[in-house]
Amino acid sequence: MTAPLDGQPLPAIPASAGALIFDRSGRLLILKPVYKSGWTIPGGVMEAGGETPWAACQREVLEECGLTVKRGRLACVDFRPPRRGKPGGLRFLFDCGVLPDKDLAGIVLQREEISAYRIEPLPAALDLLRKPIRRRVKAALRSGGSCYLENGRPVPGVECYPPARHG
């Protein structure tokens, strides 16, 4: 908890940001972390001191795989409830779109955290992702826009919105 406001402590909720990165064939970039089982997407915890979700996404992608993402669309925000020994938190997921083949060919892994990467067709990538991330990615892609999730699942009464249509 942080400093109290009117006698009530403010919640301290961890937050992280992740990136969906595709090649021109629609395959998804996934990473194999050294510190936990299964596969994940590029991303990580927001730094204390006011780092924004988008800045955290960009920083983590650059640190973990050497890629620079310049554009993204908020695909979802997922609230993960606390569990025994785990604080839960907010997970921001950005769809960073398709990166050029030359960029993807230049992936450089942060070996202290990431042991391998794959660029897989979506069904295969989803099968490899850890369950909470798989649910989040599936829900975000299914909405085609922006959505709010709780524990990777849509919330009754909260609508997901498709991208705005311009022109």
BAVEX-5027 format. One record per residue (C-alpha): residue in one letter; residue number from 1; x, y, z. Coordinates in Angstrom, 1 decimal. Layout:
residues N
A_NUM_X_Y_Z $
...
***
This chain:
residues 167
M_1_0.0_0.0_0.0 $
T_2_1.1_3.6_-0.6 $
A_3_0.5_6.8_1.2 $
P_4_-3.0_7.1_2.7 $
L_5_-5.6_9.4_1.2 $
D_6_-8.2_10.6_3.8 $
G_7_-7.0_7.9_6.1 $
Q_8_-7.5_5.1_3.6 $
P_9_-4.4_3.4_2.1 $
L_10_-4.0_3.6_-1.7 $
P_11_-3.7_0.2_-3.4 $
A_12_-0.3_-0.7_-4.9 $
I_13_-1.1_-2.7_-8.0 $
P_14_1.7_-4.0_-10.1 $
A_15_1.4_-3.4_-13.9 $
S_16_3.0_-4.8_-16.9 $
A_17_2.9_-4.4_-20.7 $
G_18_3.2_-6.9_-23.5 $
A_19_3.4_-6.8_-27.3 $
L_20_1.8_-8.7_-30.1 $
I_21_4.3_-8.7_-32.9 $
F_22_3.6_-10.4_-36.2 $
D_23_5.4_-11.2_-39.4 $
R_24_3.8_-10.5_-42.8 $
S_25_2.4_-14.0_-42.9 $
G_26_0.5_-13.3_-39.7 $
R_27_2.7_-15.5_-37.5 $
L_28_3.2_-14.4_-33.9 $
L_29_6.6_-13.8_-32.1 $
I_30_6.8_-15.7_-28.9 $
L_31_9.7_-16.0_-26.4 $
K_32_10.9_-18.7_-24.0 $
P_33_11.8_-17.1_-20.6 $
V_34_14.6_-18.7_-18.5 $
Y_35_12.8_-17.9_-15.2 $
K_36_9.5_-19.6_-15.7 $
S_37_7.9_-22.5_-17.7 $
G_38_6.2_-22.2_-21.0 $
W_39_6.3_-19.5_-23.7 $
T_40_5.3_-15.9_-23.5 $
I_41_5.1_-12.7_-25.6 $
P_42_7.6_-9.8_-25.4 $
G_43_6.9_-7.6_-22.4 $
G_44_7.4_-7.1_-18.7 $
V_45_6.8_-5.1_-15.5 $
M_46_6.5_-1.3_-15.7 $
E_47_9.2_0.5_-13.8 $
A_48_8.5_2.5_-10.7 $
G_49_8.6_6.2_-11.0 $
G_50_5.9_6.8_-13.6 $
E_51_6.8_4.7_-16.6 $
T_52_3.7_4.5_-18.9 $
P_53_2.4_1.2_-20.2 $
W_54_3.4_2.1_-23.8 $
A_55_6.9_3.1_-22.7 $
A_56_7.2_-0.2_-20.8 $
C_57_6.1_-2.2_-23.8 $
Q_58_8.6_-0.5_-26.0 $
R_59_11.5_-0.8_-23.5 $
E_60_10.7_-4.5_-22.8 $
V_61_10.6_-5.4_-26.5 $
L_62_13.9_-3.7_-27.1 $
E_63_15.5_-5.3_-24.0 $
E_64_14.2_-8.8_-24.6 $
C_65_14.6_-9.2_-28.3 $
G_66_16.3_-6.1_-29.7 $
L_67_13.3_-4.9_-31.7 $
T_68_12.1_-1.3_-31.8 $
V_69_8.3_-0.9_-31.9 $
K_70_7.1_2.6_-32.9 $
R_71_3.4_2.0_-33.3 $
G_72_0.9_0.0_-31.3 $
R_73_-2.8_-0.2_-30.5 $
L_74_-4.1_-1.0_-27.1 $
A_75_-5.6_-4.4_-27.5 $
C_76_-6.7_-5.1_-24.0 $
V_77_-6.3_-4.4_-20.3 $
D_78_-6.5_-7.5_-18.1 $
F_79_-6.9_-7.4_-14.4 $
R_80_-5.3_-10.4_-12.7 $
P_81_-6.6_-10.9_-9.1 $
P_82_-4.1_-11.5_-6.3 $
R_83_-3.4_-15.2_-5.4 $
R_84_-1.4_-16.8_-2.7 $
G_85_2.2_-15.4_-3.1 $
K_86_1.3_-13.4_-6.2 $
P_87_0.1_-9.8_-6.1 $
G_88_-2.0_-9.9_-9.3 $
G_89_-2.1_-6.6_-11.2 $
L_90_-2.9_-4.9_-14.5 $
R_91_-1.7_-6.3_-17.8 $
F_92_-1.7_-4.0_-20.8 $
L_93_-1.5_-5.7_-24.2 $
F_94_-0.5_-3.7_-27.3 $
D_95_-0.9_-5.0_-30.9 $
C_96_2.2_-3.7_-32.5 $
G_97_1.3_-5.1_-35.9 $
V_98_3.5_-6.5_-38.6 $
L_99_7.3_-5.8_-38.4 $
P_100_9.4_-6.0_-41.6 $
D_101_11.2_-9.3_-42.3 $
K_102_14.6_-7.6_-42.0 $
D_103_13.8_-6.4_-38.4 $
L_104_12.6_-9.9_-37.4 $
A_105_15.7_-11.5_-38.9 $
G_106_17.8_-9.2_-36.6 $
I_107_16.3_-10.4_-33.3 $
V_108_18.9_-10.4_-30.5 $
L_109_17.8_-12.1_-27.3 $
Q_110_18.5_-10.9_-23.8 $
R_111_20.1_-14.2_-22.7 $
E_112_19.8_-13.4_-19.0 $
E_113_16.0_-13.6_-19.4 $
I_114_15.2_-15.2_-22.8 $
S_115_16.5_-18.6_-24.0 $
A_116_14.8_-18.8_-27.4 $
Y_117_12.2_-17.3_-29.7 $
R_118_9.9_-18.6_-32.4 $
I_119_7.7_-16.9_-35.0 $
E_120_4.7_-19.3_-35.2 $
P_121_1.4_-19.5_-36.9 $
L_122_-1.2_-18.3_-34.5 $
P_123_-2.8_-21.7_-33.6 $
A_124_0.7_-23.1_-32.8 $
A_125_1.8_-20.0_-30.9 $
L_126_-1.4_-20.0_-28.8 $
D_127_-0.8_-23.7_-27.9 $
L_128_2.7_-22.9_-26.6 $
L_129_1.7_-19.8_-24.6 $
R_130_1.2_-20.1_-20.9 $
K_131_-2.5_-20.3_-20.0 $
P_132_-3.1_-16.7_-18.7 $
I_133_-1.3_-15.1_-21.6 $
R_134_-3.1_-17.5_-24.1 $
R_135_-6.5_-16.4_-22.8 $
R_136_-5.5_-12.7_-22.9 $
V_137_-4.1_-12.9_-26.5 $
K_138_-7.1_-14.9_-27.7 $
A_139_-9.6_-12.5_-26.2 $
A_140_-7.8_-9.5_-27.6 $
L_141_-7.5_-10.9_-31.1 $
R_142_-11.1_-12.1_-31.0 $
S_143_-12.4_-8.6_-30.1 $
G_144_-10.5_-7.0_-33.0 $
G_145_-10.4_-3.8_-31.1 $
S_146_-9.9_-2.9_-27.4 $
C_147_-11.2_-5.0_-24.5 $
Y_148_-11.2_-5.1_-20.8 $
L_149_-10.6_-8.6_-19.2 $
E_150_-10.5_-10.1_-15.8 $
N_151_-8.1_-13.0_-15.4 $
G_152_-8.0_-13.2_-19.2 $
R_153_-11.7_-13.5_-19.6 $
P_154_-14.3_-11.0_-20.9 $
V_155_-16.5_-9.5_-18.2 $
P_156_-20.3_-9.7_-18.5 $
G_157_-21.7_-6.2_-19.2 $
V_158_-18.4_-4.8_-20.4 $
E_159_-18.3_-4.5_-24.2 $
C_160_-15.2_-4.8_-26.3 $
Y_161_-14.9_-2.3_-29.1 $
P_162_-13.6_-2.8_-32.6 $
P_163_-11.1_-0.3_-34.1 $
A_164_-12.5_3.0_-35.2 $
R_165_-13.3_3.2_-38.9 $
H_166_-12.1_6.4_-40.5 $
G_167_-13.1_7.8_-43.9 $
***
